[in-house]
């Protein structure tokens, strides 16, 4: 199953929290939009902001480009960051390497 979520932090260099969004197919756009709104509100109340969106492919394939649906979800994360008054200019999209994560190696290398 694909894994995706939102990274929160006080700044883009200080990530303080990761909020999982899905462990299922990403075709749940309305639910994810509601979740992003709630995450943005929580971030605002805790003096954090949305600083990133992460995704790991369900098949563990190495991604050479951002899948279109993942790009749309990343854009939704940027919109949520903007709506909560955060600095959306530096929201990062991280593609995780599922094979490396399974083996216990840093998945962002």
C-alpha positions as CSV (number, residue, x, y, z in Angstrom):
1,X,0.0,0.0,0.0
2,X,1.1,3.5,-0.7
3,X,2.0,5.7,2.3
4,X,1.6,9.5,2.4
5,X,1.5,12.2,4.9
6,X,2.3,15.7,5.9
7,X,5.4,17.1,7.7
8,X,4.9,19.9,10.2
9,X,7.5,22.2,11.6
10,X,8.3,25.6,13.0
11,X,10.3,26.3,9.9
12,X,11.4,24.4,6.8
13,X,14.6,23.5,8.5
14,X,13.0,22.4,11.8
15,X,10.6,19.5,11.2
16,X,8.8,18.6,14.4
17,X,6.0,16.2,13.4
18,X,4.8,13.8,10.7
19,X,1.1,13.2,10.2
20,X,0.2,10.1,8.2
21,X,-2.6,10.6,5.7
22,X,-3.0,7.4,3.9
23,X,-1.9,3.8,3.9
24,X,-4.3,3.0,1.1
25,X,-5.0,4.0,-2.5
26,X,-4.7,7.8,-3.0
27,X,-8.0,8.2,-4.8
28,X,-9.7,9.5,-1.7
29,X,-9.2,13.2,-2.6
30,X,-12.2,14.6,-0.7
31,X,-11.2,12.9,2.5
32,X,-7.6,14.0,2.1
33,X,-8.7,17.6,1.5
34,X,-10.6,17.5,4.8
35,X,-7.7,16.0,6.6
36,X,-5.3,18.7,5.2
37,X,-7.7,21.4,6.5
38,X,-7.7,19.8,9.9
39,X,-3.9,19.4,9.9
40,X,-3.4,23.0,8.9
41,X,-5.7,24.1,11.7
42,X,-3.8,22.0,14.2
43,X,-0.5,23.4,12.9
44,X,-1.7,26.9,13.3
45,X,-2.8,26.3,16.9
46,X,0.5,24.6,17.8
47,X,2.5,27.4,16.1
48,X,3.7,25.0,13.4
49,X,3.2,25.1,9.7
50,X,3.0,22.6,6.9
51,X,6.6,22.2,5.6
52,X,6.3,19.1,3.5
53,X,4.4,16.2,2.0
54,X,5.8,12.7,1.8
55,X,5.0,9.7,-0.4
56,X,6.2,6.1,-0.7
57,X,5.1,4.0,-3.6
58,X,3.0,0.9,-2.9
59,X,5.1,-1.4,-5.1
60,X,8.5,-0.1,-3.8
61,X,9.4,1.1,-7.2
62,X,12.0,3.7,-7.6
63,X,10.2,6.8,-8.8
64,X,12.0,8.9,-11.5
65,X,9.2,11.5,-11.6
66,X,6.4,12.6,-9.4
67,X,3.2,10.7,-10.2
68,X,0.4,13.1,-11.2
69,X,-1.9,12.2,-8.3
70,X,1.0,12.7,-5.9
71,X,1.7,16.1,-7.4
72,X,-2.0,17.1,-6.9
73,X,-1.8,16.0,-3.3
74,X,1.4,18.0,-2.8
75,X,-0.4,21.0,-4.4
76,X,-3.3,20.5,-1.9
77,X,-0.8,20.5,0.9
78,X,0.6,23.8,-0.4
79,X,-2.9,25.3,-0.5
80,X,-3.6,24.1,3.0
81,X,-0.4,25.8,4.2
82,X,-1.4,29.0,2.5
83,X,-4.9,28.9,3.9
84,X,-3.5,28.6,7.5
85,X,-1.3,31.6,7.0
86,X,1.9,29.5,6.7
87,X,4.8,30.1,4.3
88,X,4.0,27.8,1.5
89,X,6.9,28.8,-0.7
90,X,9.2,26.1,0.7
91,X,6.8,23.2,1.1
92,X,8.8,20.1,0.1
93,X,7.6,17.0,-1.6
94,X,9.6,13.9,-0.4
95,X,9.5,10.6,-2.3
96,X,10.6,7.8,0.0
97,X,12.4,4.7,-1.2
98,X,10.3,1.9,0.2
99,X,13.0,-0.7,-0.3
100,X,15.5,1.2,1.8
101,X,12.9,1.9,4.5
102,X,12.1,-1.8,4.8
103,X,15.8,-2.6,5.2
104,X,16.2,-0.1,8.0
105,X,18.4,2.3,5.9
106,X,17.5,6.0,5.6
107,X,14.7,6.2,3.0
108,X,15.6,9.7,1.7
109,X,19.2,9.0,0.7
